[in-house]
Amino acid sequence: MSKLGDIQTVGSSFQLLMACGIFNSVTNRCLHPDMTPPQHGGPVADPLSRRDALARMARGSVLLAAVIALLLFLRVPIPSSLRERTLVRVGNPDQFPFNVFTFVPEKNIFVFRTREGFKALSALCPHLGCVITSHGPGFRCPCHGSTFDPHGSVLDGPAPRPLSWLKVGMAPDGQITVDTSERVSAEQILKV
């Protein structure tokens, strides 16, 4: 069957179900007219009109949106098991040369080492999440052309905000860790 035939069949089926009152308890009676209604002693409910069905769906959608907004407003605590996944190990301090942004491709992070310590910059463009690349002294997004200076500030392009600096720490075994969920200022450094 062609795609157009499939669409027409689905459309016809939907119209049949709407005409029979899909949102009502008497749907079976409409689809099977030879069936007699249940004899429970009470009145049989009238089928819902299309307007009533749409009104109920609209009220349900508004209620669902309100519940989601309330949960986001209250910021339901994230379980620690999910929180731990944002802490990633990027390697030993000796792996990172001084005064160079070193890209860690598995984690989409740039690690910068100075004589004072370590900093980490997210390699995800704030425009649409593309992975940025080093470009001269700064960075460039290959998707839409945003450019950033070495501090992560936007120089050009559609990016709405600067690149994110991430919290850097050290694991007990001496490896550098980066918390990808915690944003920090560009001046914050892990002193080693």
Secondary structure, 3 states (H helix, E strand, C coil): CCHHHHHHHHHHHHHHHHHCCCCCCCHHHHHCCCCCCCCCCCCCCCCCCHHHHHHHHHHHHHHHHHHHHHHHHHCCCCCHHHHHHHEEEEECHHHCCECCEEEECCCCEEEEECCCEEEEEECECCCCCCECEEECCEEECCCCCCEECCCCCEEECCCCCCCCEEEEEECCCCCEEEEEEEEECCCCCEEC
